[in-house]
Amino acid sequence: MIVQAVENLVITGSNGFVGQSLLSYLDALSFEEQPRRIITLNRTDHSKTVLSKYQRLNIEYRLVDLEQPWEFQIPNSNLINLAADGSTEAYSEKASKLFIKIGTNCGEWIKQNSPLKVFHASSGASFGVVPLLADNESRNNNGASVVKKKFLESRLAVEKILTAMGEEVDSNIVIGRLFSFIGPNILKKNQYAVASFIKGAVQQNLITVNGNPNTVRSYLHETDMSYWILRSFQVAKPASLVSIGSSTRVTISELAEFIARVTGAKIEYLNPNAPGDIYIADNLETLESLGVSETKNWQDAVIECIEIAKGQKN
């Protein structure tokens, strides 16, 4: 996978999973492929850790309150906007309002600074939540959907803002709807099933499944995710809306059982009748538009993460 180097790459929210995966990917590239300068804009200061970890990259770490109007000027830049609340409070009303505020500021900055290209990270859930049961009662009583309502509304609102801004200033803005991922950096996110299952198996020899085991997910490796995002800057006319995610269906029970076979851990199912949903990417148009493919299957990725988790335990 070859990435064409850019001069100035601006990344907001680079301390999160996607941002760290991108930096890890870029750090592994040859010097000729790496951006000449990477400007990271974050609300919290992890500069010492970031600069020591990615010494091969020319990173300019800036502390910026992205809730306030974006006053910084970076000419001839490409922007990857990842800023969002990636904590366990991501579905709160406060986090949704924050996302809209940052998205609005991003739109105004695009209007005033005319970046070369923009990639904005939205959510795959914006395509709609599909409950396991398709009858009207299950849709109306799906607790997960109710909890996520504000989250989805905020993502769609920002998509609308940036799409309109792109048309107004004739700027190349790609909205990437991100699904579920796997890779070394996901192990820091205990709120996700794959990280929780792997850590539980390695540390306690027990995998705890808290929700419906028939829930469906798909897992794109973080290196593929990073490459797909960066490809949106290389393609002359990419699709304005792309799905960043795998199309391979994996039920939560399949994931847990595979991890159990590899590690010898036991599985505990709690609340198996909880509402579940189907959350996978229809990525055919993305593969064609960006000229990419899925290069790592989820089973190999799980084994990779298990080995990392074992090393961290020791």
TORFITI-461002 format. One line per 8 residues: number of its first residue (from 0); for each residue x, y, z of N, C-alpha, C. Coordinates in nm, 3 decimals. Example, Ala and Ser with C-alpha at 12.3 -4.5 7.8 and 13.67 -1.06 7.14 Angstrom:
residues 2
0 = 1.319:-0.569:0.780:1.230:-0.450:0.780:1.320:-0.330:0.780 | 1.285:-0.225:0.708:1.367:-0.106:0.714:1.290:0.003:0.787
END
This chain:
residues 314
0 = 0.084:-0.119:0.000:0.000:0.000:0.000:0.088:0.124:0.000 | 0.077:0.206:-0.103:0.159:0.325:-0.115:0.074:0.448:-0.089 | 0.125:0.538:-0.007:0.058:0.663:0.023:0.138:0.777:-0.033 | 0.076:0.857:-0.114:0.144:0.974:-0.171:0.157:1.082:-0.064 | 0.277:1.134:-0.047:0.303:1.231:0.059:0.230:1.363:0.033 | 0.187:1.428:0.142:0.127:1.560:0.134:0.218:1.655:0.212 | 0.202:1.784:0.185:0.287:1.881:0.253:0.244:1.903:0.398 | 0.122:1.951:0.417:0.072:1.982:0.551:-0.054:1.900:0.579
8 = -0.047:1.813:0.678:-0.163:1.732:0.717:-0.206:1.775:0.856 | -0.327:1.827:0.867:-0.383:1.871:0.994:-0.477:1.762:1.045 | -0.458:1.720:1.170:-0.544:1.617:1.229:-0.601:1.670:1.360 | -0.732:1.685:1.367:-0.796:1.720:1.494:-0.832:1.591:1.567 | -0.824:1.595:1.700:-0.860:1.477:1.777:-0.768:1.359:1.756 | -0.640:1.385:1.742:-0.545:1.278:1.710:-0.513:1.188:1.829 | -0.561:1.223:1.949:-0.532:1.139:2.065:-0.624:1.018:2.076 | -0.731:1.015:1.995:-0.826:0.905:2.000:-0.779:0.784:1.923
16 = -0.864:0.680:1.919:-0.827:0.556:1.853:-0.793:0.577:1.706 | -0.877:0.647:1.632:-0.853:0.666:1.489:-0.727:0.748:1.467 | -0.711:0.855:1.544:-0.593:0.940:1.530:-0.464:0.866:1.560 | -0.463:0.787:1.667:-0.343:0.712:1.701:-0.314:0.603:1.598 | -0.419:0.544:1.542:-0.400:0.445:1.437:-0.340:0.509:1.313 | -0.387:0.629:1.279:-0.332:0.701:1.164:-0.185:0.733:1.184 | -0.150:0.784:1.303:-0.011:0.818:1.330:0.078:0.693:1.328 | 0.028:0.583:1.382:0.104:0.458:1.379:0.128:0.414:1.235
24 = 0.025:0.428:1.152:0.037:0.389:1.011:0.137:0.478:0.940 | 0.127:0.608:0.959:0.217:0.703:0.893:0.361:0.683:0.941 | 0.377:0.651:1.068:0.511:0.633:1.125:0.583:0.513:1.061 | 0.505:0.415:1.015:0.564:0.295:0.955:0.597:0.313:0.807 | 0.553:0.423:0.747:0.580:0.448:0.605:0.724:0.494:0.584 | 0.769:0.487:0.462:0.901:0.541:0.429:0.896:0.693:0.439 | 1.012:0.755:0.453:1.018:0.901:0.465:0.953:0.970:0.345 | 0.973:0.912:0.227:0.920:0.972:0.104:0.768:0.974:0.104
32 = 0.706:0.879:0.173:0.560:0.869:0.175:0.496:0.950:0.288 | 0.574:0.985:0.388:0.519:1.055:0.504:0.489:1.201:0.472 | 0.386:1.258:0.537:0.361:1.402:0.521:0.483:1.481:0.565 | 0.509:1.590:0.495:0.624:1.673:0.531:0.606:1.734:0.670 | 0.480:1.767:0.704:0.452:1.823:0.836:0.313:1.776:0.878 | 0.301:1.732:1.004:0.172:1.692:1.060:0.142:1.785:1.177 | 0.029:1.855:1.169:-0.012:1.945:1.277:-0.129:1.880:1.348 | -0.110:1.841:1.474:-0.218:1.780:1.551:-0.280:1.885:1.642
40 = -0.413:1.887:1.643:-0.488:1.983:1.723:-0.572:1.907:1.825 | -0.539:1.924:1.952:-0.606:1.848:2.057:-0.640:1.937:2.176 | -0.738:1.892:2.252:-0.780:1.966:2.372:-0.699:1.927:2.495 | -0.635:1.809:2.492:-0.556:1.763:2.606:-0.411:1.743:2.563 | -0.322:1.763:2.656:-0.179:1.761:2.625:-0.118:1.623:2.649 | -0.098:1.550:2.541:-0.023:1.424:2.547:0.100:1.435:2.456 | 0.151:1.555:2.446:0.258:1.583:2.350:0.384:1.501:2.378 | 0.424:1.487:2.505:0.546:1.414:2.536:0.535:1.269:2.490
48 = 0.422:1.208:2.517:0.401:1.068:2.477:0.399:1.054:2.326 | 0.326:1.143:2.259:0.310:1.137:2.114:0.443:1.162:2.043 | 0.514:1.266:2.085:0.639:1.300:2.017:0.748:1.195:2.038 | 0.746:1.131:2.155:0.845:1.025:2.179:0.809:0.896:2.107 | 0.680:0.871:2.088:0.635:0.748:2.024:0.654:0.752:1.873 | 0.633:0.870:1.814:0.637:0.882:1.668:0.753:0.973:1.626 | 0.873:0.931:1.658:0.991:1.014:1.634:1.024:1.027:1.486 | 0.974:0.937:1.403:1.003:0.944:1.259:0.914:1.046:1.189
56 = 0.813:1.095:1.258:0.721:1.190:1.198:0.753:1.332:1.241 | 0.733:1.426:1.151:0.751:1.568:1.183:0.618:1.622:1.234 | 0.597:1.607:1.367:0.469:1.644:1.428:0.482:1.776:1.501 | 0.389:1.863:1.475:0.375:1.989:1.549:0.249:1.976:1.634 | 0.268:1.956:1.763:0.155:1.930:1.854:0.103:2.060:1.909 | -0.024:2.090:1.884:-0.084:2.215:1.931:-0.201:2.186:2.024 | -0.207:2.262:2.131:-0.324:2.258:2.219:-0.423:2.363:2.171 | -0.543:2.319:2.136:-0.645:2.408:2.080:-0.780:2.372:2.140
64 = -0.856:2.473:2.182:-0.993:2.451:2.227:-1.083:2.454:2.103 | -1.116:2.338:2.053:-1.191:2.328:1.929:-1.337:2.368:1.944 | -1.381:2.390:2.069:-1.517:2.442:2.091:-1.526:2.590:2.056 | -1.412:2.657:2.059:-1.407:2.799:2.025:-1.381:2.813:1.875 | -1.415:2.928:1.817:-1.388:2.948:1.673:-1.242:2.916:1.641 | -1.221:2.847:1.531:-1.087:2.805:1.491:-1.014:2.924:1.428 | -0.921:2.983:1.504:-0.851:3.101:1.458:-0.721:3.068:1.384 | -0.673:2.945:1.396:-0.544:2.909:1.337:-0.552:2.908:1.185
72 = -0.442:2.944:1.123:-0.433:2.945:0.977:-0.317:2.856:0.934 | -0.348:2.757:0.851:-0.247:2.665:0.801:-0.268:2.653:0.651 | -0.196:2.731:0.573:-0.218:2.730:0.428:-0.174:2.600:0.362 | -0.235:2.572:0.247:-0.201:2.454:0.166:-0.205:2.325:0.249 | -0.313:2.311:0.324:-0.323:2.196:0.414:-0.433:2.100:0.373 | -0.418:1.978:0.418:-0.523:1.876:0.412:-0.569:1.851:0.554 | -0.701:1.841:0.573:-0.757:1.830:0.708:-0.825:1.695:0.727 | -0.790:1.628:0.837:-0.864:1.510:0.883:-0.929:1.548:1.015
80 = -1.061:1.560:1.016:-1.133:1.603:1.136:-1.188:1.482:1.210 | -1.127:1.451:1.324:-1.165:1.335:1.405:-1.219:1.376:1.541 | -1.223:1.504:1.569:-1.255:1.552:1.703:-1.395:1.508:1.746 | -1.400:1.437:1.857:-1.526:1.389:1.914:-1.497:1.333:2.051 | -1.601:1.309:2.129:-1.585:1.245:2.259:-1.579:1.094:2.237 | -1.462:1.035:2.255:-1.445:0.892:2.234:-1.450:0.811:2.361 | -1.499:0.872:2.470:-1.504:0.804:2.599:-1.632:0.721:2.611 | -1.655:0.669:2.730:-1.778:0.594:2.757:-1.899:0.686:2.760
88 = -1.878:0.819:2.758:-1.987:0.916:2.757:-2.019:0.966:2.617 | -1.974:0.894:2.516:-1.988:0.939:2.377:-2.134:0.956:2.334 | -2.225:0.882:2.397:-2.366:0.889:2.359:-2.446:0.989:2.443 | -2.379:1.064:2.528:-2.449:1.160:2.613:-2.492:1.283:2.532 | -2.589:1.354:2.583:-2.637:1.475:2.516:-2.526:1.581:2.511 | -2.447:1.587:2.618:-2.336:1.683:2.622:-2.236:1.655:2.510 | -2.203:1.527:2.488:-2.108:1.490:2.383:-2.164:1.522:2.245 | -2.295:1.505:2.228:-2.358:1.534:2.099:-2.354:1.683:2.069
96 = -2.382:1.765:2.169:-2.375:1.910:2.150:-2.233:1.954:2.118 | -2.136:1.892:2.184:-1.995:1.923:2.158:-1.960:1.890:2.014 | -2.007:1.777:1.965:-1.976:1.735:1.829:-2.031:1.835:1.728 | -2.153:1.882:1.750:-2.213:1.980:1.659:-2.136:2.112:1.663 | -2.095:2.153:1.783:-2.020:2.278:1.796:-1.888:2.270:1.721 | -1.815:2.161:1.740:-1.687:2.144:1.672:-1.708:2.135:1.521 | -1.813:2.064:1.479:-1.842:2.051:1.336:-1.876:2.184:1.272 | -1.950:2.266:1.344:-1.984:2.400:1.294:-1.858:2.484:1.279
104 = -1.770:2.479:1.380:-1.644:2.553:1.372:-1.557:2.504:1.257 | -1.561:2.373:1.235:-1.485:2.315:1.125:-1.535:2.370:0.991 | -1.666:2.377:0.976:-1.723:2.431:0.854:-1.682:2.574:0.828 | -1.683:2.656:0.931:-1.644:2.796:0.917:-1.496:2.807:0.882 | -1.415:2.720:0.941:-1.272:2.722:0.911:-1.246:2.685:0.766 | -1.319:2.586:0.717:-1.306:2.546:0.577:-1.341:2.664:0.485 | -1.446:2.735:0.520:-1.490:2.849:0.439:-1.383:2.957:0.432 | -1.315:2.980:0.544:-1.218:3.090:0.551:-1.079:3.050:0.503
112 = -1.044:2.921:0.511:-0.906:2.880:0.483:-0.889:2.796:0.357 | -0.999:2.747:0.301:-0.995:2.671:0.175:-0.887:2.563:0.175 | -0.897:2.464:0.265:-0.799:2.356:0.264:-0.807:2.278:0.133 | -0.698:2.212:0.097:-0.694:2.139:-0.029:-0.799:2.029:-0.032 | -0.799:1.946:0.072:-0.897:1.839:0.084:-0.930:1.819:0.232 | -1.051:1.766:0.256:-1.097:1.744:0.393:-1.156:1.604:0.405 | -1.119:1.534:0.513:-1.185:1.409:0.550:-1.249:1.431:0.686 | -1.379:1.413:0.693:-1.451:1.429:0.820:-1.503:1.293:0.866
120 = -1.473:1.258:0.991:-1.514:1.130:1.047:-1.653:1.140:1.107 | -1.747:1.068:1.045:-1.882:1.055:1.098:-1.900:0.911:1.146 | -2.022:0.868:1.164:-2.047:0.733:1.216:-2.124:0.648:1.117 | -2.086:0.520:1.109:-2.159:0.427:1.025:-2.303:0.412:1.068 | -2.330:0.441:1.195:-2.467:0.432:1.244:-2.558:0.535:1.178 | -2.499:0.632:1.111:-2.580:0.734:1.042:-2.659:0.673:0.927 | -2.621:0.554:0.881:-2.699:0.485:0.778:-2.829:0.432:0.836 | -2.838:0.427:0.969:-2.957:0.375:1.035:-2.925:0.254:1.119
128 = -2.995:0.242:1.231:-2.977:0.129:1.321:-3.076:0.020:1.281 | -3.026:-0.100:1.258:-3.111:-0.213:1.219:-3.121:-0.310:1.336 | -3.235:-0.315:1.405:-3.249:-0.409:1.517:-3.253:-0.553:1.468 | -3.221:-0.646:1.556:-3.223:-0.787:1.518:-3.363:-0.831:1.479 | -3.464:-0.781:1.551:-3.603:-0.810:1.518:-3.658:-0.693:1.437 | -3.721:-0.722:1.324:-3.761:-0.616:1.233:-3.904:-0.569:1.253 | -3.978:-0.624:1.351:-4.116:-0.582:1.369:-4.121:-0.443:1.432 | -4.235:-0.377:1.420:-4.248:-0.239:1.467:-4.229:-0.227:1.617
136 = -4.275:-0.328:1.692:-4.263:-0.319:1.837:-4.117:-0.317:1.880 | -4.035:-0.403:1.818:-3.894:-0.408:1.855:-3.824:-0.278:1.818 | -3.863:-0.218:1.705:-3.803:-0.091:1.666:-3.838:0.019:1.766 | -3.963:0.021:1.811:-4.007:0.125:1.904:-3.948:0.107:2.042 | -3.916:-0.018:2.079:-3.869:-0.045:2.214:-3.720:-0.077:2.220 | -3.651:-0.050:2.113:-3.507:-0.079:2.109:-3.433:0.024:2.192 | -3.392:-0.016:2.314:-3.328:0.079:2.404:-3.202:0.139:2.348 | -3.123:0.057:2.278:-2.998:0.107:2.221:-3.024:0.220:2.124
144 = -3.131:0.210:2.045:-3.161:0.313:1.948:-3.200:0.443:2.016 | -3.274:0.432:2.126:-3.315:0.551:2.200:-3.193:0.622:2.257 | -3.103:0.545:2.315:-2.983:0.601:2.374:-2.899:0.673:2.268 | -2.895:0.615:2.149:-2.810:0.668:2.043:-2.876:0.778:1.960 | -3.000:0.813:1.992:-3.073:0.907:1.907:-3.000:1.040:1.892 | -2.961:1.100:2.004:-2.891:1.229:2.000:-2.756:1.215:1.929 | -2.690:1.105:1.954:-2.562:1.078:1.889:-2.579:1.080:1.737 | -2.678:1.008:1.687:-2.700:1.001:1.543:-2.743:1.136:1.486
152 = -2.829:1.205:1.558:-2.874:1.337:1.512:-2.757:1.434:1.498 | -2.662:1.427:1.592:-2.546:1.517:1.586:-2.459:1.484:1.467 | -2.440:1.355:1.438:-2.356:1.316:1.323:-2.420:1.361:1.193 | -2.548:1.340:1.180:-2.617:1.380:1.057:-2.620:1.531:1.042 | -2.633:1.603:1.154:-2.634:1.749:1.148:-2.501:1.803:1.095 | -2.391:1.748:1.143:-2.259:1.794:1.098:-2.234:1.753:0.954 | -2.278:1.634:0.917:-2.266:1.593:0.776:-2.335:1.696:0.686 | -2.453:1.738:0.727:-2.529:1.836:0.648:-2.455:1.969:0.640
160 = -2.400:2.014:0.752:-2.326:2.141:0.757:-2.207:2.137:0.662 | -2.128:2.029:0.670:-2.006:2.022:0.590:-2.035:1.997:0.443 | -2.139:1.921:0.414:-2.177:1.900:0.274:-2.218:2.032:0.210 | -2.297:2.110:0.282:-2.339:2.242:0.231:-2.219:2.335:0.215 | -2.127:2.330:0.310:-2.008:2.415:0.302:-1.921:2.376:0.183 | -1.909:2.246:0.160:-1.830:2.200:0.047:-1.886:2.250:-0.085 | -2.018:2.250:-0.097:-2.082:2.299:-0.218:-2.067:2.450:-0.231 | -2.071:2.521:-0.119:-2.062:2.667:-0.121:-1.925:2.715:-0.165
168 = -1.821:2.651:-0.114:-1.685:2.698:-0.144:-1.614:2.611:-0.246 | -1.688:2.515:-0.301:-1.633:2.423:-0.401:-1.507:2.356:-0.349 | -1.517:2.302:-0.227:-1.405:2.233:-0.165:-1.430:2.082:-0.166 | -1.324:2.005:-0.175:-1.334:1.859:-0.180:-1.345:1.805:-0.037 | -1.467:1.774:0.005:-1.492:1.723:0.140:-1.545:1.582:0.131 | -1.475:1.490:0.193:-1.519:1.350:0.199:-1.568:1.321:0.340 | -1.688:1.271:0.350:-1.743:1.229:0.479:-1.728:1.078:0.489 | -1.653:1.035:0.589:-1.632:0.892:0.610:-1.715:0.844:0.727
176 = -1.806:0.753:0.699:-1.886:0.693:0.805:-1.812:0.571:0.858 | -1.762:0.583:0.982:-1.675:0.482:1.041:-1.757:0.378:1.116 | -1.719:0.252:1.098:-1.789:0.141:1.164:-1.704:0.088:1.280 | -1.685:-0.043:1.289:-1.610:-0.102:1.399:-1.472:-0.148:1.351 | -1.374:-0.144:1.442:-1.237:-0.171:1.402:-1.166:-0.263:1.501 | -1.051:-0.310:1.456:-0.968:-0.395:1.541:-0.822:-0.366:1.508 | -0.736:-0.386:1.606:-0.594:-0.357:1.589:-0.534:-0.319:1.723 | -0.403:-0.302:1.731:-0.336:-0.275:1.858:-0.395:-0.158:1.936
184 = -0.434:-0.051:1.868:-0.481:0.067:1.939:-0.620:0.050:2.000 | -0.698:-0.048:1.954:-0.831:-0.068:2.010:-0.825:-0.126:2.151 | -0.710:-0.185:2.187:-0.697:-0.244:2.320:-0.704:-0.140:2.431 | -0.690:-0.013:2.395:-0.701:0.094:2.495:-0.846:0.131:2.522 | -0.939:0.076:2.442:-1.080:0.113:2.450:-1.161:-0.001:2.509 | -1.166:-0.008:2.642:-1.232:-0.119:2.708:-1.383:-0.122:2.685 | -1.442:-0.011:2.639:-1.586:-0.008:2.619:-1.631:-0.087:2.497 | -1.534:-0.125:2.411:-1.568:-0.202:2.292:-1.555:-0.351:2.320
192 = -1.644:-0.430:2.260:-1.650:-0.574:2.287:-1.517:-0.643:2.260 | -1.456:-0.612:2.145:-1.335:-0.685:2.108:-1.223:-0.664:2.210 | -1.208:-0.541:2.260:-1.104:-0.515:2.361:-1.141:-0.579:2.494 | -1.268:-0.566:2.531:-1.313:-0.624:2.658:-1.297:-0.776:2.659 | -1.334:-0.841:2.548:-1.324:-0.986:2.541:-1.179:-1.033:2.548 | -1.092:-0.967:2.472:-0.951:-1.009:2.467:-0.885:-0.988:2.604 | -0.907:-0.873:2.665:-0.845:-0.847:2.795:-0.901:-0.942:2.902 | -1.033:-0.967:2.896:-1.092:-1.059:2.992:-1.034:-1.199:2.978
200 = -1.017:-1.243:2.853:-0.963:-1.376:2.827:-0.820:-1.388:2.876 | -0.738:-1.287:2.849:-0.596:-1.292:2.883:-0.571:-1.270:3.032 | -0.647:-1.178:3.092:-0.620:-1.141:3.231:-0.697:-1.224:3.333 | -0.823:-1.259:3.301:-0.905:-1.334:3.398:-0.947:-1.473:3.348 | -0.904:-1.508:3.227:-0.947:-1.634:3.166:-1.099:-1.642:3.156 | -1.163:-1.527:3.141:-1.310:-1.521:3.134:-1.353:-1.411:3.038 | -1.439:-1.448:2.945:-1.498:-1.352:2.852:-1.641:-1.326:2.896 | -1.673:-1.201:2.927:-1.807:-1.166:2.972:-1.881:-1.095:2.859
208 = -1.991:-1.156:2.815:-2.074:-1.100:2.709:-2.194:-1.035:2.776 | -2.200:-0.902:2.775:-2.304:-0.831:2.849:-2.434:-0.813:2.772 | -2.430:-0.824:2.638:-2.548:-0.797:2.557:-2.595:-0.919:2.481 | -2.675:-0.892:2.378:-2.729:-0.998:2.295:-2.618:-1.064:2.213 | -2.595:-1.192:2.228:-2.485:-1.258:2.156:-2.507:-1.266:2.005 | -2.630:-1.241:1.960:-2.659:-1.245:1.817:-2.638:-1.110:1.748 | -2.601:-1.009:1.825:-2.568:-0.879:1.767:-2.460:-0.897:1.661 | -2.473:-0.824:1.551:-2.382:-0.840:1.438:-2.292:-0.717:1.424
216 = -2.163:-0.743:1.413:-2.065:-0.637:1.388:-1.973:-0.681:1.275 | -1.884:-0.591:1.232:-1.778:-0.625:1.138:-1.654:-0.548:1.182 | -1.537:-0.604:1.153:-1.414:-0.546:1.207:-1.310:-0.524:1.097 | -1.286:-0.397:1.066:-1.181:-0.361:0.971:-1.053:-0.334:1.050 | -0.940:-0.386:1.001:-0.815:-0.364:1.072:-0.776:-0.217:1.065 | -0.713:-0.168:1.172:-0.681:-0.025:1.180:-0.584:0.021:1.071 | -0.502:-0.069:1.018:-0.413:-0.028:0.909:-0.492:-0.006:0.781 | -0.591:-0.092:0.755:-0.678:-0.070:0.639:-0.758:0.058:0.657
224 = -0.812:0.078:0.776:-0.888:0.200:0.805:-0.804:0.323:0.775 | -0.680:0.323:0.823:-0.592:0.439:0.806:-0.562:0.463:0.658 | -0.532:0.354:0.588:-0.501:0.366:0.446:-0.621:0.418:0.367 | -0.739:0.369:0.399:-0.860:0.414:0.328:-0.882:0.564:0.349 | -0.864:0.609:0.472:-0.880:0.752:0.500:-0.780:0.833:0.419 | -0.655:0.792:0.421:-0.551:0.866:0.348:-0.572:0.859:0.197 | -0.630:0.751:0.148:-0.658:0.739:0.005:-0.757:0.845:-0.042 | -0.842:0.891:0.048:-0.940:0.993:0.008:-0.871:1.123:-0.034
232 = -0.744:1.141:0.006:-0.669:1.259:-0.036:-0.598:1.236:-0.169 | -0.579:1.111:-0.205:-0.505:1.079:-0.328:-0.594:1.071:-0.451 | -0.714:1.019:-0.431:-0.806:1.000:-0.544:-0.855:1.135:-0.593 | -0.851:1.154:-0.723:-0.888:1.285:-0.781:-1.032:1.323:-0.747 | -1.125:1.231:-0.766:-1.265:1.259:-0.737:-1.326:1.143:-0.660 | -1.296:1.135:-0.530:-1.354:1.027:-0.450:-1.503:1.052:-0.427 | -1.574:0.949:-0.388:-1.713:0.967:-0.349:-1.719:1.062:-0.230 | -1.822:1.145:-0.225:-1.833:1.241:-0.115:-1.873:1.175:0.016
240 = -1.928:1.054:0.008:-1.968:0.979:0.127:-1.916:0.836:0.114 | -1.829:0.795:0.206:-1.770:0.661:0.198:-1.790:0.586:0.329 | -1.801:0.455:0.318:-1.811:0.368:0.435:-1.672:0.317:0.469 | -1.627:0.346:0.589:-1.497:0.297:0.634:-1.524:0.182:0.731 | -1.526:0.062:0.677:-1.558:-0.053:0.759:-1.560:-0.180:0.677 | -1.557:-0.294:0.745:-1.558:-0.424:0.679:-1.701:-0.464:0.645 | -1.714:-0.548:0.542:-1.846:-0.601:0.505:-1.865:-0.745:0.555 | -1.768:-0.797:0.630:-1.776:-0.934:0.681:-1.853:-0.939:0.812
248 = -1.964:-1.012:0.813:-2.049:-1.022:0.931:-1.985:-1.110:1.039 | -1.989:-1.060:1.162:-1.940:-1.136:1.277:-2.037:-1.115:1.392 | -2.097:-1.223:1.442:-2.182:-1.206:1.559:-2.095:-1.196:1.683 | -2.149:-1.136:1.786:-2.076:-1.122:1.911:-2.041:-1.260:1.968 | -2.130:-1.357:1.952:-2.100:-1.492:2.001:-1.986:-1.555:1.921 | -1.981:-1.532:1.790:-1.871:-1.584:1.708:-1.738:-1.524:1.753 | -1.739:-1.395:1.780:-1.618:-1.327:1.827:-1.573:-1.386:1.959 | -1.666:-1.399:2.054:-1.631:-1.451:2.187:-1.581:-1.595:2.178
256 = -1.648:-1.677:2.097:-1.610:-1.818:2.087:-1.474:-1.835:2.021 | -1.441:-1.749:1.924:-1.310:-1.758:1.861:-1.200:-1.722:1.960 | -1.221:-1.615:2.035:-1.123:-1.573:2.135:-1.107:-1.683:2.241 | -1.218:-1.745:2.278:-1.213:-1.852:2.378:-1.133:-1.971:2.327 | -1.148:-2.008:2.200:-1.073:-2.120:2.144:-0.923:-2.091:2.142 | -0.889:-1.967:2.109:-0.747:-1.931:2.099:-0.682:-1.924:2.236 | -0.755:-1.876:2.336:-0.695:-1.850:2.467:-0.728:-1.957:2.571 | -0.831:-2.039:2.546:-0.874:-2.135:2.645:-0.963:-2.076:2.752
264 = -1.009:-1.953:2.732:-1.093:-1.885:2.832:-1.235:-1.939:2.828 | -1.307:-1.916:2.937:-1.448:-1.951:2.946:-1.532:-1.829:2.903 | -1.658:-1.855:2.866:-1.748:-1.747:2.826:-1.866:-1.741:2.922 | -1.899:-1.620:2.966:-2.015:-1.597:3.051:-2.111:-1.505:2.977 | -2.234:-1.551:2.954:-2.333:-1.470:2.883:-2.428:-1.407:2.985 | -2.430:-1.274:2.988:-2.520:-1.199:3.074:-2.624:-1.127:2.988 | -2.748:-1.129:3.032:-2.855:-1.056:2.964:-2.862:-1.089:2.814 | -2.871:-1.215:2.776:-2.871:-1.252:2.634:-2.994:-1.207:2.557
272 = -3.100:-1.169:2.629:-3.222:-1.123:2.562:-3.228:-0.972:2.547 | -3.117:-0.905:2.573:-3.112:-0.760:2.557:-3.129:-0.724:2.409 | -3.177:-0.602:2.380:-3.190:-0.561:2.238:-3.055:-0.569:2.168 | -3.055:-0.616:2.045:-2.934:-0.622:1.966:-2.956:-0.557:1.831 | -2.849:-0.533:1.759:-2.864:-0.471:1.628:-2.760:-0.523:1.530 | -2.774:-0.482:1.407:-2.683:-0.521:1.300:-2.609:-0.396:1.253 | -2.478:-0.403:1.257:-2.396:-0.285:1.230:-2.275:-0.325:1.148 | -2.293:-0.332:1.017:-2.184:-0.368:0.927:-2.183:-0.272:0.809
280 = -2.070:-0.262:0.744:-2.054:-0.167:0.634:-2.090:-0.231:0.501 | -2.161:-0.156:0.420:-2.178:-0.189:0.278:-2.071:-0.108:0.206 | -1.954:-0.168:0.186:-1.838:-0.090:0.143:-1.803:-0.103:-0.005 | -1.891:-0.164:-0.084:-1.859:-0.188:-0.225:-1.825:-0.058:-0.298 | -1.907:0.045:-0.280:-1.882:0.173:-0.347:-1.751:0.235:-0.299 | -1.721:0.219:-0.171:-1.596:0.272:-0.116:-1.476:0.202:-0.179 | -1.482:0.070:-0.190:-1.371:-0.005:-0.249:-1.346:0.042:-0.391 | -1.453:0.065:-0.466:-1.440:0.109:-0.605:-1.392:0.253:-0.614
288 = -1.447:0.340:-0.530:-1.413:0.482:-0.536:-1.269:0.509:-0.495 | -1.223:0.441:-0.389:-1.089:0.466:-0.338:-0.984:0.369:-0.392 | -1.029:0.264:-0.457:-0.934:0.165:-0.508:-0.864:0.090:-0.397 | -0.940:0.048:-0.296:-0.882:-0.019:-0.180:-0.944:-0.157:-0.164 | -0.896:-0.231:-0.065:-0.951:-0.362:-0.035:-0.928:-0.392:0.113 | -0.995:-0.495:0.162:-0.971:-0.543:0.298:-0.854:-0.642:0.293 | -0.747:-0.609:0.361:-0.626:-0.692:0.349:-0.603:-0.785:0.468 | -0.674:-0.763:0.579:-0.654:-0.848:0.696:-0.789:-0.897:0.747
296 = -0.803:-1.029:0.765:-0.930:-1.079:0.817:-0.936:-1.063:0.969 | -1.057:-1.069:1.021:-1.075:-1.038:1.163:-1.013:-1.144:1.254 | -1.008:-1.269:1.208:-0.948:-1.373:1.292:-0.799:-1.349:1.314 | -0.727:-1.317:1.208:-0.583:-1.288:1.222:-0.561:-1.164:1.308 | -0.651:-1.067:1.293:-0.639:-0.945:1.372:-0.662:-0.972:1.520 | -0.757:-1.059:1.550:-0.782:-1.097:1.690:-0.659:-1.164:1.750 | -0.600:-1.256:1.676:-0.480:-1.326:1.725:-0.367:-1.226:1.749 | -0.351:-1.130:1.658:-0.250:-1.024:1.676:-0.274:-0.950:1.807
304 = -0.397:-0.912:1.834:-0.429:-0.837:1.955:-0.414:-0.921:2.081 | -0.445:-1.050:2.071:-0.427:-1.139:2.186:-0.279:-1.146:2.225 | -0.192:-1.157:2.125:-0.048:-1.164:2.154:0.001:-1.033:2.217 | -0.052:-0.921:2.171:-0.015:-0.791:2.230:-0.062:-0.785:2.373 | -0.187:-0.828:2.398:-0.242:-0.824:2.534:-0.164:-0.916:2.628 | -0.118:-1.029:2.579:-0.035:-1.118:2.660:0.096:-1.050:2.699 | 0.155:-0.979:2.602:0.280:-0.907:2.628:0.261:-0.797:2.731 | 0.145:-0.728:2.724:0.116:-0.623:2.820:0.094:-0.678:2.960
312 = 0.038:-0.798:2.967:0.015:-0.864:3.097:0.146:-0.897:3.164 | 0.241:-0.944:3.082:0.371:-0.983:3.137:0.459:-0.863:3.165
END
